Amino acid sequence: MYLPKTYEKFEKKFPEILKDYQQLGKSCREGGPLKEKCQDLIKLGIAIGVNSRGAVMSSVRKALASGSTPEEITHAVLLSLTTTGFPNMIAALGWANEVLDKQL
């Protein structure tokens, strides 16, 4: 899976912090009844809400890996329109399509 250079540098410089962070993420994912696919679509929505290009693109990759279709991912992005606004949704749609276009 693609990892940004900044992430790789962080991993080398702070391996213990990253290990703890990854464990926290694992605990959060295992802490409830939602299936991985649903979790990944929710995380995509959160990434859109904070207007994070990297998080949106990462979430799209993870959603695809857990079985979401491009149509489901696009629908999740469209749902953000009435919550985060048109400019934010359009930006997120562009970021999602950057990943989806590479997959097709």
MARNUMAR-119085 format. One record per residue: residue in three letters; y, x, z of N, C-alpha, C, O, CB in turn; residue number from 1. Coordinates in steps of 0.001 Angstrom, whole numbers, plus 500000, padded with zeros to 6 digits. Each point is the difference from the previous one (the first is absolute). Glycine has a CB too. Layout:
N
res:n.v:n.u:n.w:ca.v:ca.u:ca.w:c.v:c.u:c.w:o.v:o.u:o.w:cb.v:cb.u:cb.w:n
ala:Y:X:Z:Y:X:Z:Y:X:Z:Y:X:Z:Y:X:Z:NUM
...
END
This chain:
104
res:n.v:n.u:n.w:ca.v:ca.u:ca.w:c.v:c.u:c.w:o.v:o.u:o.w:cb.v:cb.u:cb.w:n
met:498819:500843:500000:501181:499157:500000:501244:500888:500000:500025:501068:500610:498730:497085:500612:1
tyr:502254:501382:498089:501262:500727:499909:500663:500127:501366:500077:499030:500754:500203:500147:496902:2
leu:500195:502018:502656:500789:500223:501214:501270:500745:499620:499936:501005:499293:497979:499047:502159:3
pro:503247:499467:499011:501249:500698:499702:500015:501397:500606:499356:500248:501019:501820:497552:498889:4
lys:499550:503095:499472:500105:501383:500502:500524:500031:501437:499550:500807:500812:500852:499996:496838:5
thr:500545:498320:502656:500557:499955:501356:498913:499687:501016:499970:500577:501087:502242:498691:497987:6
tyr:496901:499819:500568:498880:499647:500883:499090:501212:500197:499589:500300:501121:500514:497292:498099:7
glu:499585:503098:499689:499127:501175:500094:500625:501092:500869:499300:500652:500774:499777:498809:496957:8
lys:502225:500740:502144:500692:500992:500834:499962:499588:501469:499771:500827:500883:501730:499760:497183:9
phe:498725:498128:502181:499947:499491:501368:498615:500224:500592:499862:500421:501148:501889:497859:498299:10
glu:497226:501433:499753:498616:500161:500450:499710:501446:500407:499322:500239:500999:499997:497877:497490:11
lys:501186:502834:500749:499787:501417:500310:500774:500438:501236:499504:500784:500809:500124:499640:496768:12
lys:501584:499067:502563:500860:500435:501101:499674:499298:501319:500121:500598:501069:501656:499861:497255:13
phe:497808:498273:501602:499757:499208:501207:498642:499302:499954:499948:498771:500043:502518:500892:500187:14
pro:496446:501081:499684:498680:499365:499846:499605:499090:501158:499360:498973:499774:499989:502995:498909:15
glu:501006:498373:502521:499621:499171:501155:500770:498684:500016:499445:498953:500332:500031:503125:500963:16
ile:501800:497980:498345:500789:498768:499947:499427:499081:498925:499861:498796:500216:502213:502432:500576:17
leu:497597:499337:498062:499433:499191:498926:498656:499409:500422:499716:498838:499712:501464:502592:498590:18
lys:498012:499347:502363:498704:499503:500473:500199:498811:500940:499310:498988:499875:499704:503325:499901:19
asp:501924:497804:501163:500280:498910:500935:500537:498772:499268:499622:498871:500313:500845:502814:501487:20
tyr:500407:498535:497232:500570:498911:499208:498904:499273:499225:499979:498770:499953:502189:502493:499855:21
gln:496929:499495:499589:498904:499399:499245:499074:499203:500922:499497:498946:499612:500634:502935:498723:22
gln:499645:498615:502872:499160:499273:500959:500666:498690:500402:499326:498980:500143:499733:503193:500706:23
leu:502254:497849:499332:500726:498778:500332:499852:498977:498867:499755:498819:500249:501890:502514:501148:24
gly:498504:499126:497374:499829:499109:498855:498603:499394:499961:499840:498808:499737:501833:502548:499007:25
lys:497321:499464:501516:498615:499522:500024:499805:498959:501099:499361:498970:499783:499861:503247:499324:26
ser:501330:498056:502067:499878:499054:501117:500678:498675:499672:499470:498937:500320:500459:502985:501288:27
cys:501229:498132:497762:500703:498771:499613:499188:499204:498986:499900:498778:500107:502297:502348:500329:28
arg:497225:499557:498584:499196:499310:498983:498762:499361:500607:499597:498915:499581:501230:502696:498708:29
glu:498566:499042:502690:498778:499493:500619:500281:499011:501133:499070:499431:500572:499826:502712:498822:30
gly:502375:497652:500929:500368:499191:501153:500006:498496:499792:500356:499253:500911:500953:502652:499744:31
gly:498305:497644:498172:500034:498562:499750:499016:499588:498929:499246:500824:499483:503125:499158:501193:32
pro:497640:498733:498992:498977:499456:499106:500305:500104:498508:499132:499688:499185:500344:498796:502641:33
leu:501714:501939:497793:500339:500014:498574:499183:501032:499233:499792:501121:500464:502511:498126:500117:34
lys:497246:500355:498251:499250:500887:499115:500965:501024:499381:501211:499785:499952:497084:498373:499553:35
glu:501141:502944:500030:500797:501105:499463:500922:499550:498859:501170:500382:499967:496988:501180:500682:36
lys:501330:497639:498430:500815:499543:498868:501230:499241:500487:501109:500235:499520:496828:499631:499054:37
cys:501870:499234:502368:501107:499222:500555:500989:500925:500728:501214:499856:499857:497262:498126:500382:38
gln:500997:502954:500531:500857:500963:500694:500859:500771:499003:501192:500206:500228:497101:499999:501605:39
asp:501100:500218:497070:500737:500799:499018:501105:499193:499321:501066:500542:499707:496873:500813:499919:40
leu:501824:497368:500123:501050:499167:499417:501122:499745:501009:501171:499954:499625:497121:498967:498877:41
ile:501360:500915:502761:501020:499846:501048:500829:501275:500110:501226:499946:500088:497287:498442:501169:42
lys:500815:502752:498738:500721:501284:500080:500919:500173:498794:501080:500576:500124:497003:500436:501166:43
leu:501497:498492:497541:500863:500024:498821:501256:499181:500264:501108:500442:499693:496888:499838:498801:44
gly:501838:498541:502067:501158:499165:500318:500959:500674:500971:501217:499904:499848:497367:498105:499756:45
ile:500871:502663:501379:500838:500721:500966:500747:501127:499296:501192:500201:500232:497202:499237:501638:46
ala:500906:501293:497273:500629:501101:499257:501146:499490:499127:501040:500648:499882:496769:500587:500118:47
ile:501988:497598:499393:501062:499400:499193:501181:499652:500898:501152:500249:499643:497154:498835:498714:48
gly:501411:500344:502799:501051:499587:500923:500886:501136:500475:501193:499808:500235:497314:498392:500468:49
val:500906:502994:499438:500807:501148:500431:500538:500784:498818:500651:501031:500171:497992:499105:501905:50
asn:501075:499363:496705:500543:500586:498771:499614:501474:499849:500838:500849:499697:501069:497538:500435:51
ser:496807:501895:500087:499509:501374:499931:499157:500213:498743:498881:499498:499891:501140:500629:502621:52
arg:500529:500610:496564:499299:500278:498746:498627:500608:500247:498996:499527:499466:503206:500798:499413:53
gly:497760:500722:501930:498733:500683:500270:498979:499100:500657:498821:500029:499646:502435:502069:500566:54
ala:499189:497098:500749:499072:499103:500694:499514:498889:499080:498837:499602:500077:502316:500905:502080:55
val:499720:498985:496969:499572:498973:499048:498940:500577:499066:498956:499385:499784:503313:499497:500335:56
met:497997:502287:499335:499055:500601:499056:498669:500319:500689:498934:499764:499432:502997:501196:499261:57
ser:498130:499571:502520:498785:500288:500756:499238:498716:500310:498774:499959:499893:502327:502065:501097:58
ser:499621:496939:499391:499352:498729:500318:499347:499376:498776:498936:499391:500110:502723:500265:501708:59
val:498961:500487:497027:499390:499489:498766:498697:500746:499731:498992:499381:499657:503285:500021:499404:60
arg:497733:501917:501090:498767:500781:499788:498902:499545:500955:498851:499820:499598:502519:502146:499636:61
lys:498994:497851:502033:499019:499584:501004:499504:498583:499724:498816:499712:500171:502287:501787:501515:62
ala:499789:497624:497891:499591:498626:499681:499024:499983:498832:499016:499261:500022:503187:499887:500820:63
leu:498061:501652:498153:499055:500098:498879:498652:500516:500478:498955:499476:499615:502950:500929:498805:64
ala:498121:500626:502420:498760:500601:500497:499186:499024:500845:498773:500088:500050:502355:502131:499920:65
ser:499558:496853:500690:499264:499047:500845:499655:498708:499270:499531:499044:500618:501624:501922:501350:66
gly:499075:498999:496718:499529:498883:499206:501040:499018:499501:499645:499020:499346:498355:501241:501919:67
ser:503274:499970:499023:501037:499104:499476:500138:500198:498494:499872:501113:499490:501352:498941:502725:68
thr:499036:498863:497097:500241:500083:498565:501485:500270:499756:500823:499753:500881:497239:498672:498645:69
pro:502286:502074:499296:501421:500162:499684:500767:498680:500129:501161:499996:500410:498233:501879:498046:70
glu:499967:497019:501200:500659:498695:500111:500281:499636:501462:501061:499458:500312:497792:499820:497572:71
glu:500214:501015:502993:500216:499732:501432:501121:500869:500552:500822:499535:500789:496763:499840:499458:72
ile:502445:501865:499343:501051:500917:500453:501362:499531:499496:500972:499977:500755:497381:501935:499263:73
thr:501713:497720:498719:501260:499497:499444:500437:498735:500726:501187:499824:500275:498233:501164:497490:74
his:499644:498138:502546:500332:498783:500735:500567:500342:501373:500979:499391:500431:497215:499368:498340:75
ala:501204:502205:501920:500509:500424:501307:501438:500502:499882:500842:499706:500849:496819:500892:499870:76
val:502609:500158:498224:501367:500489:499787:500939:498825:499749:501084:499947:500581:498028:502224:498480:77
leu:500495:496896:500094:500844:498836:499697:500313:499178:501254:501090:499440:500120:497911:500494:497584:78
leu:500050:499993:503222:500223:499251:501236:501150:500579:500831:500584:499299:500826:496990:500103:499175:79
ser:502745:501859:499780:501088:500624:500769:501380:499528:499549:500985:500221:500705:497554:501764:499625:80
leu:501547:497378:498520:501288:499592:499435:500842:499183:500975:501172:500310:500217:497762:499707:497546:81
thr:500480:498945:502824:500794:499116:500847:500235:500547:501400:500806:499454:500754:498293:498669:497945:82
thr:500205:502948:501652:500182:500611:501316:500906:501226:499942:500880:500169:500844:496866:498992:499800:83
thr:502035:501691:498358:500758:501262:499947:501090:500011:498939:500829:500910:499979:497142:500225:500830:84
gly:502044:497866:498304:501039:499920:498986:499561:500547:498655:499059:500786:499892:502592:499400:501914:85
phe:499069:499365:497169:499654:500353:498627:500071:501504:499729:499049:500545:499439:501794:497227:499881:86
pro:500237:502929:501051:500049:501430:499684:498856:500795:500636:499436:500895:499370:503031:498886:500446:87
asn:497197:499892:501422:498916:500703:500688:498655:499697:499343:499177:500897:499819:502131:499014:502327:88
met:498472:498827:497497:498742:499619:499347:499871:500677:498641:498922:500473:499641:501121:497319:501557:89
ile:501046:502256:498049:499962:500636:498684:499682:501487:500131:499213:500542:499224:502443:497775:499911:90
ala:498955:502334:501843:499695:501419:500232:498522:500172:500335:499330:500875:499452:503029:499526:501357:91
ala:497136:498760:500093:498592:500090:500400:499072:499726:498822:498958:500641:499863:501673:498651:502452:92
leu:499745:499758:496838:499188:499699:498825:499935:501213:499074:498946:500309:499445:501686:497256:500728:93
gly:500488:503113:499665:500007:501215:499180:499101:501082:500578:499248:500646:499271:503067:498804:500014:94
trp:497764:500748:502030:499152:501015:500652:498528:499627:499894:499157:500853:499727:502708:499686:501862:95
ala:497829:498188:498628:498607:499551:499892:499490:500203:498571:498872:500446:499790:501509:497859:502052:96
asn:500456:501363:497194:499579:500157:498604:499807:501462:499610:499188:500296:499124:502023:497602:500342:97
glu:499513:503017:501160:499769:501423:499743:498550:500365:500321:499366:500759:499268:503058:499749:501244:98
val:497066:498952:500574:498608:500261:500388:499046:499202:499126:499020:500542:499489:501708:499911:502870:99
leu:499554:498273:497471:499094:499132:499234:499882:500467:498540:498913:499954:499424:501701:498117:502085:100
asp:500479:502368:497906:499962:500449:498595:499096:501216:499840:499383:500179:498950:502942:498940:500710:101
lys:497592:501713:501365:499113:501175:499935:498538:499622:500151:499111:500722:499548:502727:500661:501380:102
gln:497920:497483:499708:498627:499543:500251:499384:499320:498785:498779:499969:499851:501813:499757:502543:103
leu:500247:499738:496750:499503:499225:498865:499753:500849:498775:499579:499483:498965:501635:498579:501919:104
END
